[in-house]
Amino acid sequence: MRVLMLAIVILGGVLSANAQINGKQIDFGFSQIDPTPMGTGNGKGPVLIPTVWQDGYSLDFQGTHGDYVLRIVDATDTVVYSAVVPSYQTLVWLPTYLVGTYRIELLTDLWLFYGVITL
């Protein structure tokens, strides 16, 4: 009986966690913004690539993250939308006047994360 109850609790947690994520995960590449060494360095750990899901015009930032500058860039390299995404914000709504395929950029002090979204 205890095993059955434990299985129900675990399965219920997995299902509810997966039910909250809708849409498509954005695949990000990254590059260093300023490779000039500063202070004690950037450390030797891996770069923590953001996990962001797109569902229509909403972007859902998963897990903890730092502050980002979000930019939406068109095919001519023109920034058509820009916003600050503070570390405590997990949901961003993009303007509905954006239609088509764009490059999405998330900038920090050290890193540029970039991917492609279609709106």
N, C-alpha and C positions, 0 to 999 in steps of 0.2 A: 504494500500500500504506500509506504514512504517513497519507494522508487517511482511509482506512478505519479505521486504528487510532485516530486522533484522534476520529473520529465515534463509535466504540464507547466510548471513554473518556468523552466528553462525554455521550452518551446514557445510559450506565450510571450516571453521577453524577446526572443528572436523575431517572432512574427510582428510584434508591435514596433520594434526598432526598424525593421525593413519596410513596414507599411508607411512610415513617416517620410521616406525618401522617394520622391517621384522624379521623373524626368531622366536626363542623361548626364552622366558625370563628364565634366570638362577635362580633357587631357592637356596638361600644362608642360611646356618646355621651360627652360630658364637660362638666364645669362646674368653674369655679375655686372652691376652698373658701373662701379668704380673699382678696378682691380688694384689700385694703388694701396700698398700696405699702410695701415693706420694703427697706431698704438701697439697693442699686444697681438694683433692679428684677428682673423675671423674664426679661429679655431679649426679643428680638423674633422669635426663631425659632419654628417651628411646634411645636405640642404633639405629642409622640410618643405616639400611641395604642398601647396594648399589643396584641399579637397573641396571642390565646389560642384554642386549639381544645378543644372539648368532645367527648369520646367516652364516653358513658354517665356514670359518676360520676368520671371523671378529667378534669382540666384540664391542658393542655399549653401552657406559656408558651414562645413562640418568641422567639429572639433575646435580646439583653441587656435587662435591665429593672432598675429600682430596687426598693427594698423597698416592698411593698404590705401594706395591711390588707385582707384579703378578707372580704366580708360577703355572706351570702345572706339576702335579705329577702323575706318573704311578702307577700300581697296586702293585709294590714292594716298594713303598714310595720313589722312586728316582725322584728328580726334573729333568725333561727333558727339561724344558724351564723356563726362568725367565726374567723379564723385569720390569723396573720402569714405572709406569703410573702416570705422574704428574697431578695435579688437573685441569689443563687447557686442557688436552687431553680427547677426547670423543670417539675416534675410535682406536682400536688396531687390527692389523692383526697378527694372529698366523702363525707359519711356516707350510707349507704344508707337511713336512715330518712326522708330527704327525698324526697318524691314529689309531683310537680306542677310548676307553672310558677312561677318565682321571678325576682326582680331580682337580678342579680349586681353587686356594687360592688367596685371596687378603689380604695383611697384612698392618696394620697401626702400629703406636707406641703402641697402646693399644689393638687392636682387630685383630682376625683372622676370616675372612669370608671364608666359604668353600662351594663348590657345586660340581656338576658332569656335565661334558660336553662330548659329543661324536663328534669326528672329522672324 
